[in-house]
């Protein structure tokens, strides 16, 4: 079951903003081809593998790193 803030777009938008601010809008993955400009929120441990939507499991990422992960 998804946390309540994932089911409501405006709440998820606030969570996304909080993660981006926390991470300084800088990609936290820093893989090959990293642009360093975060545009997406990434789950460190994917939800399908048991990861959660807790702040500790979310990180800012650039599109390149997110796709390569």
Secondary structure, DSSP 8 states (H G I E B T S, - for coil): ---GGGSSHHHHHHHHHHHHHHTTTB-SS--TT---B--EEEESS-GGGT--SSGGGEEEE-HHHHHH-
